[in-house]
Amino acid sequence: MNEHPEAEITLRWSEPEASYDVIIVGGGGHGLSIAYHLATRHDITSVLVVEAGYIGGGNSGRNTTVIRANYGIPEAVRFYQHSLERYRRLEEETGRAMMHDRKGLLWMAHSEAGVRRERARAAVNQAFGAETTYLEPDEIAAACPEIDLACGGGFPEVMGASFHQGATARHDRVVWALAEGAMRRGVHVAPRTAVVGLVHDGRRIVGVETSAGRIAAGIVVSAVGGNVTMLADMAGVRLPIKTHPLQAFVTNRYQHRFDPIVASGDLGFYVSQTARGQMLLGAEIDRQPSYSRGSTHDLLASLSHRAITVLPFMRDLRVLRQWTGSCDMSPDYSPIMGDTGVDGFLITTGWGTWGFKAIPAGGEFMAQRIATGVVPELMAPFSLDRFERDRTLADRGSSGTH
Ligand SMILES: Cc1cc2nc3c(=O)[nH]c(=O)nc-3n(C[C@H](O)[C@H](O)[C@H](O)COP(=O)(O)OP(=O)(O)OC[C@H]3O[C@@H](n4cnc5c(N)ncnc54)[C@H](O)[C@@H]3O)c2cc1C
């Protein structure tokens, strides 16, 4: 699909109308992607996206933008590979630059168990369509000479790595391109409008109560990131989700080009270079569940130490900014998409620390479910009822930093 009207039109935020076919709560990447796909793939435009703050102001505007499909289980590899391939075509499809940049992702192992994990990752990726190979230490040195394979003697040495063809993209540009694509086709987007309640008709959800009043809906979709347990609770749905803070920081500009994304599963961190030349660092979630958006010195100190030990050139850089998002963590580290058991109320959640890469596929499949009533094959394993059916999808490849 390559349909983007040539004529410039002025896009305006909407004053919500009295009713819509679909109301999507949350104007992050997932909510807007659902709206975009409803409009572009199914011609459904009686759609309102309600956003409490500004679009992309949640995790979608706070992440470290890694796009990859090197997951640990077949269901996830197939899903994320589809999303990765959609990202490769999204600039052309939307007609909007997203600074999509293909990057190799080196995922290092510092232990025998880590080597087995990365070999297994490469094997399952190759079997299910993702481009991942296993590298020995001399191949890692050739791919990224900046890595100190001995880790300065401060951490166990690098014993091997998987190498995956991933990418990065500008997160705010992705969000705005999807919003614009949806709005051009008639979707309404209402920022600074919080959903404070759901309207029930027996066991069915038939609308939302917002800070701008009551709005009726055929279907309400929750795409609220880390706030999901509160919204689901309004529908009477109990979710196996805990919200944890996740922090990241960025340094000043490194004058040389640094091509790969370097991650260590054993040391629990990853590093990449932004389009501006800054070094961007991420790590594991804060252990304590909370809705805090505060940054901690502990994380800054321990993540800097790990990064400098493995990539000594970073010693000369300075930290510019540190920030935090709220991650909706599922117990099996896999997303939860689709029906909830409550008529008229669907969810997309459990995107944890890995949902940016899933924005194209997540929106496409949720839109398909809403428009046709049929759950797409690649989305089916991620249903909420997998927990009661004992069909969880434990995926240690999903975050890689826990
Ligand atoms: C520091 C950090 C680094 C990350 N790095 C990566 C990465 O490298 N790669 C990757 O794939 N993923 C990464 N992620 C995860 C990724 O950012 C998220 O999974 C993804 O952005 C989730 O998108 P979303 O649309 O579901 O949620 P969000 O972007 O959080 O959007 C939810 C929106 O809902 C709104 N909202 C909440 N409650 C209400 C309400 N009651 N009424 C109306 N609106 C409401 C919020 O204001 C928010 O804008 C990272 C996350 C963080 C925090």
The ligand as a Gaussian input file, in Angstrom:
#p B3LYP/6-31G(d) Opt

LIG

0 1
 C       13.207000       3.404000      28.610000
 C       12.477000       2.490000      27.685000
 C       13.177000       1.863000      26.658000
 C       12.498000       1.024000      25.769000
 N       13.178000       0.508000      24.704000
 C       12.538000      -0.220000      23.770000
 C       13.230000      -0.653000      22.595000
 O       14.417000      -0.351000      22.407000
 N       12.542000      -1.405000      21.697000
 C       11.233000      -1.745000      21.888000
 O       10.677000      -2.454000      21.050000
 N       10.528000      -1.311000      22.979000
 C       11.156000      -0.546000      23.912000
 N       10.475000      -0.080000      25.011000
 C        9.064000      -0.472000      25.200000
 C        8.147000       0.382000      24.338000
 O        8.454000       1.745000      24.457000
 C        6.683000       0.166000      24.749000
 O        6.409000      -1.205000      24.845000
 C        5.724000       0.772000      23.737000
 O        6.048000       2.110000      23.490000
 C        4.300000       0.637000      24.232000
 O        3.465000       1.410000      23.390000
 P        1.947000       1.648000      23.807000
 O        1.319000       2.404000      22.707000
 O        1.362000       0.332000      24.224000
 O        2.030000       2.492000      25.156000
 P        2.403000       4.020000      25.411000
 O        3.308000       4.558000      24.380000
 O        2.843000       4.103000      26.830000
 O        1.029000       4.767000      25.206000
 C       -0.044000       4.664000      26.123000
 C       -0.748000       6.010000      26.155000
 O       -1.956000       5.863000      26.891000
 C       -2.196000       7.079000      27.555000
 N       -3.137000       6.820000      28.647000
 C       -2.937000       6.125000      29.783000
 N       -4.036000       6.083000      30.542000
 C       -4.978000       6.778000      29.865000
 C       -6.341000       7.113000      30.121000
 N       -6.964000       6.693000      31.245000
 N       -7.016000       7.866000      29.209000
 C       -6.409000       8.264000      28.064000
 N       -5.126000       7.988000      27.776000
 C       -4.414000       7.248000      28.654000
 C       -0.826000       7.526000      28.018000
 O       -0.783000       8.918000      28.267000
 C        0.063000       7.099000      26.857000
 O        0.317000       8.147000      25.940000
 C       11.115000       0.760000      25.941000
 C       10.404000       1.376000      26.980000
 C       11.076000       2.249000      27.839000
 C       10.314000       2.911000      28.938000

